[in-house]
Amino acid sequence: MTTFDEWLTAYDVVYRAAASDLACPNCGHRTLRIAFTARPAAEHGDASFWCDTCVEGIYVSRAPIPAGVTARSTDEPAEDRNRGIPDYRLVT
Ligand SMILES: [Zn+2]
């Protein structure tokens, strides 16, 4: 099983590159996705980071939101905020 640290390493790469062509640390497919949720105008938020293929990933609290990235607002209803984010298996 892939460890939280392996997922966190992948998160750092995808976060810095703002790209998702990195191979998933669990299954190897290049289908990693990242989504930020934050209060309006906040500089930190919660990051959901998962793989669309194996549907595994991590959740990072108080993550800095990269410049140019639009975070989903915590003011939005959960069904809108979580649209497109699968109910993935959390690695802890
Ligand atoms: Zn995967």
PDB file of the backbone (N, CA, C, O) and the ligand in Angstrom, with CONECT records:
HET     ZN  A 101       1
ATOM      1  N   MET A   1       0.840  -1.200   0.000  1.00  0.00           N
ATOM      2  CA  MET A   1       0.000   0.000   0.000  1.00  0.00           C
ATOM      3  C   MET A   1       0.874   1.249   0.000  1.00  0.00           C
ATOM      4  O   MET A   1       1.915   1.296   0.654  1.00  0.00           O
ATOM      5  N   THR A   2       0.444   2.227  -0.723  1.00  0.00           N
ATOM      6  CA  THR A   2       1.172   3.483  -0.806  1.00  0.00           C
ATOM      7  C   THR A   2       1.029   4.260   0.496  1.00  0.00           C
ATOM      8  O   THR A   2      -0.058   4.324   1.070  1.00  0.00           O
ATOM      9  N   THR A   3       2.114   4.841   0.954  1.00  0.00           N
ATOM     10  CA  THR A   3       2.076   5.557   2.227  1.00  0.00           C
ATOM     11  C   THR A   3       1.658   7.011   2.047  1.00  0.00           C
ATOM     12  O   THR A   3       1.693   7.558   0.945  1.00  0.00           O
ATOM     13  N   PHE A   4       1.269   7.610   3.142  1.00  0.00           N
ATOM     14  CA  PHE A   4       0.906   9.027   3.136  1.00  0.00           C
ATOM     15  C   PHE A   4       2.087   9.868   2.645  1.00  0.00           C
ATOM     16  O   PHE A   4       1.900  10.823   1.891  1.00  0.00           O
ATOM     17  N   ASP A   5       3.316   9.511   3.079  1.00  0.00           N
ATOM     18  CA  ASP A   5       4.496  10.281   2.671  1.00  0.00           C
ATOM     19  C   ASP A   5       4.707  10.230   1.160  1.00  0.00           C
ATOM     20  O   ASP A   5       5.086  11.230   0.550  1.00  0.00           O
ATOM     21  N   GLU A   6       4.463   9.074   0.560  1.00  0.00           N
ATOM     22  CA  GLU A   6       4.603   8.971  -0.896  1.00  0.00           C
ATOM     23  C   GLU A   6       3.582   9.861  -1.605  1.00  0.00           C
ATOM     24  O   GLU A   6       3.883  10.507  -2.609  1.00  0.00           O
ATOM     25  N   TRP A   7       2.376   9.876  -1.059  1.00  0.00           N
ATOM     26  CA  TRP A   7       1.351  10.748  -1.631  1.00  0.00           C
ATOM     27  C   TRP A   7       1.717  12.216  -1.441  1.00  0.00           C
ATOM     28  O   TRP A   7       1.499  13.036  -2.333  1.00  0.00           O
ATOM     29  N   LEU A   8       2.280  12.548  -0.264  1.00  0.00           N
ATOM     30  CA  LEU A   8       2.647  13.937   0.010  1.00  0.00           C
ATOM     31  C   LEU A   8       3.771  14.393  -0.930  1.00  0.00           C
ATOM     32  O   LEU A   8       3.781  15.543  -1.370  1.00  0.00           O
ATOM     33  N   THR A   9       4.698  13.511  -1.231  1.00  0.00           N
ATOM     34  CA  THR A   9       5.766  13.845  -2.178  1.00  0.00           C
ATOM     35  C   THR A   9       5.168  14.155  -3.553  1.00  0.00           C
ATOM     36  O   THR A   9       5.564  15.122  -4.204  1.00  0.00           O
ATOM     37  N   ALA A  10       4.230  13.344  -3.984  1.00  0.00           N
ATOM     38  CA  ALA A  10       3.577  13.586  -5.277  1.00  0.00           C
ATOM     39  C   ALA A  10       2.797  14.893  -5.250  1.00  0.00           C
ATOM     40  O   ALA A  10       2.778  15.642  -6.227  1.00  0.00           O
ATOM     41  N   TYR A  11       2.163  15.150  -4.132  1.00  0.00           N
ATOM     42  CA  TYR A  11       1.398  16.391  -3.966  1.00  0.00           C
ATOM     43  C   TYR A  11       2.303  17.599  -4.166  1.00  0.00           C
ATOM     44  O   TYR A  11       1.943  18.542  -4.871  1.00  0.00           O
ATOM     45  N   ASP A  12       3.484  17.567  -3.542  1.00  0.00           N
ATOM     46  CA  ASP A  12       4.421  18.686  -3.657  1.00  0.00           C
ATOM     47  C   ASP A  12       4.823  18.933  -5.106  1.00  0.00           C
ATOM     48  O   ASP A  12       4.930  20.083  -5.532  1.00  0.00           O
ATOM     49  N   VAL A  13       5.045  17.874  -5.859  1.00  0.00           N
ATOM     50  CA  VAL A  13       5.454  18.006  -7.264  1.00  0.00           C
ATOM     51  C   VAL A  13       4.323  18.601  -8.090  1.00  0.00           C
ATOM     52  O   VAL A  13       4.529  19.555  -8.840  1.00  0.00           O
ATOM     53  N   VAL A  14       3.139  18.042  -7.950  1.00  0.00           N
ATOM     54  CA  VAL A  14       1.997  18.509  -8.742  1.00  0.00           C
ATOM     55  C   VAL A  14       1.652  19.945  -8.357  1.00  0.00           C
ATOM     56  O   VAL A  14       1.322  20.764  -9.215  1.00  0.00           O
ATOM     57  N   TYR A  15       1.729  20.241  -7.069  1.00  0.00           N
ATOM     58  CA  TYR A  15       1.419  21.571  -6.551  1.00  0.00           C
ATOM     59  C   TYR A  15       2.362  22.614  -7.155  1.00  0.00           C
ATOM     60  O   TYR A  15       1.918  23.671  -7.603  1.00  0.00           O
ATOM     61  N   ARG A  16       3.667  22.310  -7.166  1.00  0.00           N
ATOM     62  CA  ARG A  16       4.649  23.282  -7.663  1.00  0.00           C
ATOM     63  C   ARG A  16       4.564  23.442  -9.166  1.00  0.00           C
ATOM     64  O   ARG A  16       4.707  24.549  -9.686  1.00  0.00           O
ATOM     65  N   ALA A  17       4.337  22.361  -9.855  1.00  0.00           N
ATOM     66  CA  ALA A  17       4.311  22.411 -11.313  1.00  0.00           C
ATOM     67  C   ALA A  17       2.962  22.877 -11.834  1.00  0.00           C
ATOM     68  O   ALA A  17       2.829  23.244 -13.001  1.00  0.00           O
ATOM     69  N   ALA A  18       1.950  22.861 -10.951  1.00  0.00           N
ATOM     70  CA  ALA A  18       0.580  23.144 -11.371  1.00  0.00           C
ATOM     71  C   ALA A  18       0.221  22.293 -12.579  1.00  0.00           C
ATOM     72  O   ALA A  18      -0.492  22.732 -13.481  1.00  0.00           O
ATOM     73  N   ALA A  19       0.721  21.090 -12.576  1.00  0.00           N
ATOM     74  CA  ALA A  19       0.451  20.174 -13.681  1.00  0.00           C
ATOM     75  C   ALA A  19       0.131  18.804 -13.111  1.00  0.00           C
ATOM     76  O   ALA A  19       0.427  18.518 -11.951  1.00  0.00           O
ATOM     77  N   SER A  20      -0.457  17.986 -13.908  1.00  0.00           N
ATOM     78  CA  SER A  20      -0.873  16.696 -13.379  1.00  0.00           C
ATOM     79  C   SER A  20      -0.380  15.554 -14.261  1.00  0.00           C
ATOM     80  O   SER A  20      -1.072  14.548 -14.421  1.00  0.00           O
ATOM     81  N   ASP A  21       0.823  15.706 -14.837  1.00  0.00           N
ATOM     82  CA  ASP A  21       1.336  14.621 -15.674  1.00  0.00           C
ATOM     83  C   ASP A  21       2.255  13.682 -14.886  1.00  0.00           C
ATOM     84  O   ASP A  21       2.889  12.792 -15.452  1.00  0.00           O
ATOM     85  N   LEU A  22       2.312  13.904 -13.557  1.00  0.00           N
ATOM     86  CA  LEU A  22       3.089  12.999 -12.714  1.00  0.00           C
ATOM     87  C   LEU A  22       2.339  11.669 -12.579  1.00  0.00           C
ATOM     88  O   LEU A  22       1.109  11.631 -12.541  1.00  0.00           O
ATOM     89  N   ALA A  23       3.110  10.587 -12.508  1.00  0.00           N
ATOM     90  CA  ALA A  23       2.492   9.276 -12.328  1.00  0.00           C
ATOM     91  C   ALA A  23       1.981   9.130 -10.905  1.00  0.00           C
ATOM     92  O   ALA A  23       2.627   9.573  -9.956  1.00  0.00           O
ATOM     93  N   CYS A  24       0.848   8.524 -10.766  1.00  0.00           N
ATOM     94  CA  CYS A  24       0.273   8.261  -9.449  1.00  0.00           C
ATOM     95  C   CYS A  24       1.216   7.376  -8.641  1.00  0.00           C
ATOM     96  O   CYS A  24       1.705   6.372  -9.159  1.00  0.00           O
ATOM     97  N   PRO A  25       1.485   7.732  -7.368  1.00  0.00           N
ATOM     98  CA  PRO A  25       2.395   6.913  -6.556  1.00  0.00           C
ATOM     99  C   PRO A  25       1.811   5.529  -6.254  1.00  0.00           C
ATOM    100  O   PRO A  25       2.535   4.624  -5.838  1.00  0.00           O
ATOM    101  N   ASN A  26       0.536   5.373  -6.458  1.00  0.00           N
ATOM    102  CA  ASN A  26      -0.103   4.092  -6.145  1.00  0.00           C
ATOM    103  C   ASN A  26      -0.244   3.200  -7.378  1.00  0.00           C
ATOM    104  O   ASN A  26       0.164   2.039  -7.347  1.00  0.00           O
ATOM    105  N   CYS A  27      -0.816   3.727  -8.459  1.00  0.00           N
ATOM    106  CA  CYS A  27      -1.117   2.866  -9.612  1.00  0.00           C
ATOM    107  C   CYS A  27      -0.293   3.208 -10.849  1.00  0.00           C
ATOM    108  O   CYS A  27      -0.260   2.427 -11.800  1.00  0.00           O
ATOM    109  N   GLY A  28       0.372   4.360 -10.852  1.00  0.00           N
ATOM    110  CA  GLY A  28       1.241   4.703 -11.974  1.00  0.00           C
ATOM    111  C   GLY A  28       0.565   5.441 -13.122  1.00  0.00           C
ATOM    112  O   GLY A  28       1.239   5.865 -14.060  1.00  0.00           O
ATOM    113  N   HIS A  29      -0.747   5.600 -13.066  1.00  0.00           N
ATOM    114  CA  HIS A  29      -1.430   6.345 -14.133  1.00  0.00           C
ATOM    115  C   HIS A  29      -1.248   7.849 -13.923  1.00  0.00           C
ATOM    116  O   HIS A  29      -1.142   8.328 -12.794  1.00  0.00           O
ATOM    117  N   ARG A  30      -1.215   8.576 -15.034  1.00  0.00           N
ATOM    118  CA  ARG A  30      -1.024  10.022 -14.947  1.00  0.00           C
ATOM    119  C   ARG A  30      -2.380  10.722 -14.863  1.00  0.00           C
ATOM    120  O   ARG A  30      -2.759  11.499 -15.740  1.00  0.00           O
ATOM    121  N   THR A  31      -3.080  10.426 -13.800  1.00  0.00           N
ATOM    122  CA  THR A  31      -4.432  10.962 -13.651  1.00  0.00           C
ATOM    123  C   THR A  31      -4.620  11.583 -12.269  1.00  0.00           C
ATOM    124  O   THR A  31      -5.684  11.459 -11.662  1.00  0.00           O
ATOM    125  N   LEU A  32      -3.569  12.255 -11.776  1.00  0.00           N
ATOM    126  CA  LEU A  32      -3.670  12.903 -10.471  1.00  0.00           C
ATOM    127  C   LEU A  32      -4.459  14.207 -10.587  1.00  0.00           C
ATOM    128  O   LEU A  32      -4.314  14.952 -11.556  1.00  0.00           O
ATOM    129  N   ARG A  33      -5.271  14.459  -9.608  1.00  0.00           N
ATOM    130  CA  ARG A  33      -6.094  15.670  -9.597  1.00  0.00           C
ATOM    131  C   ARG A  33      -5.946  16.372  -8.248  1.00  0.00           C
ATOM    132  O   ARG A  33      -5.716  15.738  -7.219  1.00  0.00           O
ATOM    133  N   ILE A  34      -6.083  17.697  -8.282  1.00  0.00           N
ATOM    134  CA  ILE A  34      -5.965  18.472  -7.051  1.00  0.00           C
ATOM    135  C   ILE A  34      -7.063  19.534  -7.050  1.00  0.00           C
ATOM    136  O   ILE A  34      -7.346  20.142  -8.082  1.00  0.00           O
ATOM    137  N   ALA A  35      -7.674  19.751  -5.897  1.00  0.00           N
ATOM    138  CA  ALA A  35      -8.711  20.777  -5.781  1.00  0.00           C
ATOM    139  C   ALA A  35      -8.586  21.432  -4.411  1.00  0.00           C
ATOM    140  O   ALA A  35      -8.399  20.760  -3.397  1.00  0.00           O
ATOM    141  N   PHE A  36      -8.691  22.756  -4.404  1.00  0.00           N
ATOM    142  CA  PHE A  36      -8.583  23.513  -3.154  1.00  0.00           C
ATOM    143  C   PHE A  36      -9.947  24.037  -2.744  1.00  0.00           C
ATOM    144  O   PHE A  36     -10.754  24.444  -3.580  1.00  0.00           O
ATOM    145  N   THR A  37     -10.185  24.019  -1.456  1.00  0.00           N
ATOM    146  CA  THR A  37     -11.394  24.607  -0.899  1.00  0.00           C
ATOM    147  C   THR A  37     -10.969  25.591   0.184  1.00  0.00           C
ATOM    148  O   THR A  37     -10.158  25.252   1.046  1.00  0.00           O
ATOM    149  N   ALA A  38     -11.508  26.802   0.146  1.00  0.00           N
ATOM    150  CA  ALA A  38     -11.092  27.814   1.109  1.00  0.00           C
ATOM    151  C   ALA A  38     -12.195  28.833   1.335  1.00  0.00           C
ATOM    152  O   ALA A  38     -13.138  28.942   0.552  1.00  0.00           O
ATOM    153  N   ARG A  39     -12.054  29.576   2.422  1.00  0.00           N
ATOM    154  CA  ARG A  39     -12.951  30.697   2.634  1.00  0.00           C
ATOM    155  C   ARG A  39     -12.624  31.749   1.568  1.00  0.00           C
ATOM    156  O   ARG A  39     -11.489  31.815   1.096  1.00  0.00           O
ATOM    157  N   PRO A  40     -13.607  32.568   1.187  1.00  0.00           N
ATOM    158  CA  PRO A  40     -13.356  33.576   0.156  1.00  0.00           C
ATOM    159  C   PRO A  40     -12.154  34.452   0.508  1.00  0.00           C
ATOM    160  O   PRO A  40     -12.044  34.943   1.631  1.00  0.00           O
ATOM    161  N   ALA A  41     -11.252  34.644  -0.459  1.00  0.00           N
ATOM    162  CA  ALA A  41     -10.067  35.499  -0.319  1.00  0.00           C
ATOM    163  C   ALA A  41      -9.029  34.958   0.657  1.00  0.00           C
ATOM    164  O   ALA A  41      -8.054  35.651   0.947  1.00  0.00           O
ATOM    165  N   ALA A  42      -9.201  33.765   1.164  1.00  0.00           N
ATOM    166  CA  ALA A  42      -8.209  33.188   2.070  1.00  0.00           C
ATOM    167  C   ALA A  42      -6.981  32.725   1.282  1.00  0.00           C
ATOM    168  O   ALA A  42      -7.079  32.358   0.111  1.00  0.00           O
ATOM    169  N   GLU A  43      -5.827  32.751   1.947  1.00  0.00           N
ATOM    170  CA  GLU A  43      -4.596  32.327   1.281  1.00  0.00           C
ATOM    171  C   GLU A  43      -4.284  30.859   1.552  1.00  0.00           C
ATOM    172  O   GLU A  43      -3.457  30.252   0.871  1.00  0.00           O
ATOM    173  N   HIS A  44      -4.953  30.302   2.547  1.00  0.00           N
ATOM    174  CA  HIS A  44      -4.794  28.881   2.850  1.00  0.00           C
ATOM    175  C   HIS A  44      -6.149  28.201   2.749  1.00  0.00           C
ATOM    176  O   HIS A  44      -7.196  28.811   2.964  1.00  0.00           O
ATOM    177  N   GLY A  45      -6.095  26.943   2.422  1.00  0.00           N
ATOM    178  CA  GLY A  45      -7.338  26.189   2.347  1.00  0.00           C
ATOM    179  C   GLY A  45      -7.055  24.714   2.504  1.00  0.00           C
ATOM    180  O   GLY A  45      -5.959  24.308   2.891  1.00  0.00           O
ATOM    181  N   ASP A  46      -8.051  23.929   2.201  1.00  0.00           N
ATOM    182  CA  ASP A  46      -7.893  22.479   2.285  1.00  0.00           C
ATOM    183  C   ASP A  46      -7.735  21.936   0.875  1.00  0.00           C
ATOM    184  O   ASP A  46      -8.474  22.306  -0.038  1.00  0.00           O
ATOM    185  N   ALA A  47      -6.762  21.054   0.713  1.00  0.00           N
ATOM    186  CA  ALA A  47      -6.494  20.494  -0.600  1.00  0.00           C
ATOM    187  C   ALA A  47      -6.940  19.040  -0.654  1.00  0.00           C
ATOM    188  O   ALA A  47      -6.582  18.228   0.200  1.00  0.00           O
ATOM    189  N   SER A  48      -7.717  18.738  -1.662  1.00  0.00           N
ATOM    190  CA  SER A  48      -8.033  17.347  -1.969  1.00  0.00           C
ATOM    191  C   SER A  48      -7.112  16.931  -3.102  1.00  0.00           C
ATOM    192  O   SER A  48      -7.025  17.617  -4.121  1.00  0.00           O
ATOM    193  N   PHE A  49      -6.429  15.819  -2.930  1.00  0.00           N
ATOM    194  CA  PHE A  49      -5.466  15.349  -3.930  1.00  0.00           C
ATOM    195  C   PHE A  49      -5.709  13.866  -4.142  1.00  0.00           C
ATOM    196  O   PHE A  49      -5.574  13.067  -3.215  1.00  0.00           O
ATOM    197  N   TRP A  50      -6.071  13.496  -5.381  1.00  0.00           N
ATOM    198  CA  TRP A  50      -6.452  12.104  -5.610  1.00  0.00           C
ATOM    199  C   TRP A  50      -6.088  11.674  -7.036  1.00  0.00           C
ATOM    200  O   TRP A  50      -5.711  12.480  -7.887  1.00  0.00           O
ATOM    201  N   CYS A  51      -6.220  10.385  -7.243  1.00  0.00           N
ATOM    202  CA  CYS A  51      -5.989   9.798  -8.557  1.00  0.00           C
ATOM    203  C   CYS A  51      -7.328   9.320  -9.102  1.00  0.00           C
ATOM    204  O   CYS A  51      -8.068   8.600  -8.431  1.00  0.00           O
ATOM    205  N   ASP A  52      -7.628   9.738 -10.339  1.00  0.00           N
ATOM    206  CA  ASP A  52      -8.901   9.356 -10.953  1.00  0.00           C
ATOM    207  C   ASP A  52      -8.954   7.873 -11.296  1.00  0.00           C
ATOM    208  O   ASP A  52     -10.042   7.315 -11.439  1.00  0.00           O
ATOM    209  N   THR A  53      -7.803   7.229 -11.429  1.00  0.00           N
ATOM    210  CA  THR A  53      -7.787   5.831 -11.854  1.00  0.00           C
ATOM    211  C   THR A  53      -7.987   4.874 -10.681  1.00  0.00           C
ATOM    212  O   THR A  53      -8.877   4.024 -10.719  1.00  0.00           O
ATOM    213  N   CYS A  54      -7.163   5.006  -9.637  1.00  0.00           N
ATOM    214  CA  CYS A  54      -7.283   4.069  -8.504  1.00  0.00           C
ATOM    215  C   CYS A  54      -8.142   4.646  -7.383  1.00  0.00           C
ATOM    216  O   CYS A  54      -8.434   3.964  -6.401  1.00  0.00           O
ATOM    217  N   VAL A  55      -8.546   5.912  -7.537  1.00  0.00           N
ATOM    218  CA  VAL A  55      -9.438   6.577  -6.582  1.00  0.00           C
ATOM    219  C   VAL A  55      -8.884   6.485  -5.154  1.00  0.00           C
ATOM    220  O   VAL A  55      -9.579   6.109  -4.210  1.00  0.00           O
ATOM    221  N   GLU A  56      -7.603   6.847  -5.043  1.00  0.00           N
ATOM    222  CA  GLU A  56      -6.948   6.928  -3.750  1.00  0.00           C
ATOM    223  C   GLU A  56      -6.286   8.291  -3.670  1.00  0.00           C
ATOM    224  O   GLU A  56      -5.987   8.896  -4.699  1.00  0.00           O
ATOM    225  N   GLY A  57      -6.051   8.789  -2.440  1.00  0.00           N
ATOM    226  CA  GLY A  57      -5.386  10.075  -2.331  1.00  0.00           C
ATOM    227  C   GLY A  57      -5.287  10.543  -0.903  1.00  0.00           C
ATOM    228  O   GLY A  57      -5.477   9.776   0.041  1.00  0.00           O
ATOM    229  N   ILE A  58      -4.980  11.835  -0.760  1.00  0.00           N
ATOM    230  CA  ILE A  58      -4.812  12.409   0.574  1.00  0.00           C
ATOM    231  C   ILE A  58      -5.592  13.708   0.672  1.00  0.00           C
ATOM    232  O   ILE A  58      -6.064  14.253  -0.325  1.00  0.00           O
ATOM    233  N   TYR A  59      -5.712  14.188   1.897  1.00  0.00           N
ATOM    234  CA  TYR A  59      -6.369  15.450   2.194  1.00  0.00           C
ATOM    235  C   TYR A  59      -5.370  16.274   2.991  1.00  0.00           C
ATOM    236  O   TYR A  59      -4.852  15.808   4.006  1.00  0.00           O
ATOM    237  N   VAL A  60      -5.096  17.493   2.542  1.00  0.00           N
ATOM    238  CA  VAL A  60      -4.112  18.340   3.217  1.00  0.00           C
ATOM    239  C   VAL A  60      -4.818  19.578   3.754  1.00  0.00           C
ATOM    240  O   VAL A  60      -5.426  20.334   2.995  1.00  0.00           O
ATOM    241  N   SER A  61      -4.737  19.782   5.066  1.00  0.00           N
ATOM    242  CA  SER A  61      -5.375  20.933   5.693  1.00  0.00           C
ATOM    243  C   SER A  61      -4.427  22.128   5.714  1.00  0.00           C
ATOM    244  O   SER A  61      -3.209  21.963   5.767  1.00  0.00           O
ATOM    245  N   ARG A  62      -4.989  23.315   5.672  1.00  0.00           N
ATOM    246  CA  ARG A  62      -4.229  24.557   5.711  1.00  0.00           C
ATOM    247  C   ARG A  62      -3.090  24.581   4.701  1.00  0.00           C
ATOM    248  O   ARG A  62      -1.958  24.940   5.025  1.00  0.00           O
ATOM    249  N   ALA A  63      -3.409  24.196   3.485  1.00  0.00           N
ATOM    250  CA  ALA A  63      -2.427  24.227   2.411  1.00  0.00           C
ATOM    251  C   ALA A  63      -2.424  25.612   1.779  1.00  0.00           C
ATOM    252  O   ALA A  63      -3.487  26.194   1.565  1.00  0.00           O
ATOM    253  N   PRO A  64      -1.228  26.154   1.473  1.00  0.00           N
ATOM    254  CA  PRO A  64      -1.197  27.426   0.748  1.00  0.00           C
ATOM    255  C   PRO A  64      -1.818  27.235  -0.636  1.00  0.00           C
ATOM    256  O   PRO A  64      -1.566  26.233  -1.305  1.00  0.00           O
ATOM    257  N   ILE A  65      -2.619  28.191  -1.052  1.00  0.00           N
ATOM    258  CA  ILE A  65      -3.251  28.100  -2.361  1.00  0.00           C
ATOM    259  C   ILE A  65      -2.337  28.750  -3.388  1.00  0.00           C
ATOM    260  O   ILE A  65      -1.987  29.920  -3.238  1.00  0.00           O
ATOM    261  N   PRO A  66      -1.943  28.025  -4.423  1.00  0.00           N
ATOM    262  CA  PRO A  66      -1.008  28.575  -5.408  1.00  0.00           C
ATOM    263  C   PRO A  66      -1.594  29.796  -6.127  1.00  0.00           C
ATOM    264  O   PRO A  66      -2.805  29.894  -6.322  1.00  0.00           O
ATOM    265  N   ALA A  67      -0.725  30.709  -6.509  1.00  0.00           N
ATOM    266  CA  ALA A  67      -1.163  31.882  -7.261  1.00  0.00           C
ATOM    267  C   ALA A  67      -1.830  31.434  -8.558  1.00  0.00           C
ATOM    268  O   ALA A  67      -1.367  30.508  -9.224  1.00  0.00           O
ATOM    269  N   GLY A  68      -2.898  32.091  -8.894  1.00  0.00           N
ATOM    270  CA  GLY A  68      -3.562  31.776 -10.150  1.00  0.00           C
ATOM    271  C   GLY A  68      -4.550  30.630 -10.063  1.00  0.00           C
ATOM    272  O   GLY A  68      -5.244  30.325 -11.033  1.00  0.00           O
ATOM    273  N   VAL A  69      -4.615  29.995  -8.902  1.00  0.00           N
ATOM    274  CA  VAL A  69      -5.560  28.898  -8.729  1.00  0.00           C
ATOM    275  C   VAL A  69      -6.813  29.419  -8.035  1.00  0.00           C
ATOM    276  O   VAL A  69      -6.724  30.095  -7.011  1.00  0.00           O
ATOM    277  N   THR A  70      -7.958  29.110  -8.581  1.00  0.00           N
ATOM    278  CA  THR A  70      -9.213  29.500  -7.967  1.00  0.00           C
ATOM    279  C   THR A  70      -9.689  28.379  -7.049  1.00  0.00           C
ATOM    280  O   THR A  70      -9.972  27.266  -7.493  1.00  0.00           O
ATOM    281  N   ALA A  71      -9.770  28.697  -5.765  1.00  0.00           N
ATOM    282  CA  ALA A  71     -10.243  27.704  -4.806  1.00  0.00           C
ATOM    283  C   ALA A  71     -11.768  27.672  -4.815  1.00  0.00           C
ATOM    284  O   ALA A  71     -12.431  28.668  -5.103  1.00  0.00           O
ATOM    285  N   ARG A  72     -12.292  26.518  -4.496  1.00  0.00           N
ATOM    286  CA  ARG A  72     -13.737  26.404  -4.326  1.00  0.00           C
ATOM    287  C   ARG A  72     -14.097  27.074  -3.007  1.00  0.00           C
ATOM    288  O   ARG A  72     -13.396  26.894  -2.012  1.00  0.00           O
ATOM    289  N   SER A  73     -15.173  27.839  -2.988  1.00  0.00           N
ATOM    290  CA  SER A  73     -15.531  28.604  -1.800  1.00  0.00           C
ATOM    291  C   SER A  73     -16.289  27.751  -0.782  1.00  0.00           C
ATOM    292  O   SER A  73     -17.171  26.969  -1.136  1.00  0.00           O
ATOM    293  N   THR A  74     -15.921  27.923   0.490  1.00  0.00           N
ATOM    294  CA  THR A  74     -16.649  27.217   1.548  1.00  0.00           C
ATOM    295  C   THR A  74     -18.060  27.773   1.699  1.00  0.00           C
ATOM    296  O   THR A  74     -18.889  27.187   2.395  1.00  0.00           O
ATOM    297  N   ASP A  75     -18.338  28.914   1.042  1.00  0.00           N
ATOM    298  CA  ASP A  75     -19.686  29.472   1.079  1.00  0.00           C
ATOM    299  C   ASP A  75     -20.651  28.695   0.185  1.00  0.00           C
ATOM    300  O   ASP A  75     -21.869  28.776   0.344  1.00  0.00           O
ATOM    301  N   GLU A  76     -20.090  27.951  -0.743  1.00  0.00           N
ATOM    302  CA  GLU A  76     -20.953  27.205  -1.663  1.00  0.00           C
ATOM    303  C   GLU A  76     -21.502  25.959  -0.985  1.00  0.00           C
ATOM    304  O   GLU A  76     -20.863  25.401  -0.093  1.00  0.00           O
ATOM    305  N   PRO A  77     -22.672  25.526  -1.399  1.00  0.00           N
ATOM    306  CA  PRO A  77     -23.199  24.268  -0.853  1.00  0.00           C
ATOM    307  C   PRO A  77     -22.241  23.112  -1.163  1.00  0.00           C
ATOM    308  O   PRO A  77     -21.561  23.117  -2.190  1.00  0.00           O
ATOM    309  N   ALA A  78     -22.197  22.148  -0.285  1.00  0.00           N
ATOM    310  CA  ALA A  78     -21.257  21.034  -0.434  1.00  0.00           C
ATOM    311  C   ALA A  78     -21.397  20.344  -1.781  1.00  0.00           C
ATOM    312  O   ALA A  78     -20.404  19.903  -2.361  1.00  0.00           O
ATOM    313  N   GLU A  79     -22.626  20.250  -2.284  1.00  0.00           N
ATOM    314  CA  GLU A  79     -22.815  19.522  -3.545  1.00  0.00           C
ATOM    315  C   GLU A  79     -22.153  20.271  -4.708  1.00  0.00           C
ATOM    316  O   GLU A  79     -21.697  19.643  -5.664  1.00  0.00           O
ATOM    317  N   ASP A  80     -22.096  21.595  -4.637  1.00  0.00           N
ATOM    318  CA  ASP A  80     -21.404  22.364  -5.675  1.00  0.00           C
ATOM    319  C   ASP A  80     -19.893  22.329  -5.451  1.00  0.00           C
ATOM    320  O   ASP A  80     -19.105  22.160  -6.382  1.00  0.00           O
ATOM    321  N   ARG A  81     -19.524  22.493  -4.191  1.00  0.00           N
ATOM    322  CA  ARG A  81     -18.113  22.559  -3.820  1.00  0.00           C
ATOM    323  C   ARG A  81     -17.387  21.258  -4.152  1.00  0.00           C
ATOM    324  O   ARG A  81     -16.237  21.272  -4.591  1.00  0.00           O
ATOM    325  N   ASN A  82     -18.060  20.157  -3.942  1.00  0.00           N
ATOM    326  CA  ASN A  82     -17.413  18.852  -4.111  1.00  0.00           C
ATOM    327  C   ASN A  82     -17.630  18.239  -5.484  1.00  0.00           C
ATOM    328  O   ASN A  82     -17.256  17.090  -5.723  1.00  0.00           O
ATOM    329  N   ARG A  83     -18.237  19.008  -6.391  1.00  0.00           N
ATOM    330  CA  ARG A  83     -18.506  18.481  -7.726  1.00  0.00           C
ATOM    331  C   ARG A  83     -17.192  18.063  -8.402  1.00  0.00           C
ATOM    332  O   ARG A  83     -16.228  18.828  -8.429  1.00  0.00           O
ATOM    333  N   GLY A  84     -17.168  16.877  -8.931  1.00  0.00           N
ATOM    334  CA  GLY A  84     -15.984  16.406  -9.645  1.00  0.00           C
ATOM    335  C   GLY A  84     -14.952  15.757  -8.750  1.00  0.00           C
ATOM    336  O   GLY A  84     -13.970  15.196  -9.235  1.00  0.00           O
ATOM    337  N   ILE A  85     -15.166  15.829  -7.441  1.00  0.00           N
ATOM    338  CA  ILE A  85     -14.245  15.166  -6.519  1.00  0.00           C
ATOM    339  C   ILE A  85     -14.867  13.823  -6.117  1.00  0.00           C
ATOM    340  O   ILE A  85     -15.908  13.793  -5.461  1.00  0.00           O
ATOM    341  N   PRO A  86     -14.241  12.735  -6.504  1.00  0.00           N
ATOM    342  CA  PRO A  86     -14.827  11.424  -6.169  1.00  0.00           C
ATOM    343  C   PRO A  86     -14.683  11.120  -4.685  1.00  0.00           C
ATOM    344  O   PRO A  86     -13.877  11.738  -3.989  1.00  0.00           O
ATOM    345  N   ASP A  87     -15.451  10.188  -4.221  1.00  0.00           N
ATOM    346  CA  ASP A  87     -15.346   9.734  -2.834  1.00  0.00           C
ATOM    347  C   ASP A  87     -14.175   8.777  -2.738  1.00  0.00           C
ATOM    348  O   ASP A  87     -14.348   7.563  -2.627  1.00  0.00           O
ATOM    349  N   TYR A  88     -12.961   9.354  -2.784  1.00  0.00           N
ATOM    350  CA  TYR A  88     -11.767   8.528  -2.897  1.00  0.00           C
ATOM    351  C   TYR A  88     -11.301   7.979  -1.550  1.00  0.00           C
ATOM    352  O   TYR A  88     -11.673   8.478  -0.488  1.00  0.00           O
ATOM    353  N   ARG A  89     -10.475   6.933  -1.629  1.00  0.00           N
ATOM    354  CA  ARG A  89      -9.943   6.274  -0.430  1.00  0.00           C
ATOM    355  C   ARG A  89      -8.808   7.123   0.138  1.00  0.00           C
ATOM    356  O   ARG A  89      -7.806   7.362  -0.536  1.00  0.00           O
ATOM    357  N   LEU A  90      -8.970   7.575   1.380  1.00  0.00           N
ATOM    358  CA  LEU A  90      -7.991   8.453   2.011  1.00  0.00           C
ATOM    359  C   LEU A  90      -6.823   7.654   2.578  1.00  0.00           C
ATOM    360  O   LEU A  90      -7.018   6.722   3.357  1.00  0.00           O
ATOM    361  N   VAL A  91      -5.619   8.023   2.184  1.00  0.00           N
ATOM    362  CA  VAL A  91      -4.408   7.456   2.780  1.00  0.00           C
ATOM    363  C   VAL A  91      -4.027   8.349   3.944  1.00  0.00           C
ATOM    364  O   VAL A  91      -3.918   9.565   3.786  1.00  0.00           O
ATOM    365  N   THR A  92      -3.822   7.759   5.113  1.00  0.00           N
ATOM    366  CA  THR A  92      -3.518   8.582   6.296  1.00  0.00           C
ATOM    367  C   THR A  92      -2.196   8.172   6.921  1.00  0.00           C
ATOM    368  O   THR A  92      -1.780   8.754   7.922  1.00  0.00           O
TER     369      THR A  92
HETATM  370 ZN    ZN A 101      -3.644   5.930  -8.994  1.00  0.00          ZN2+
END
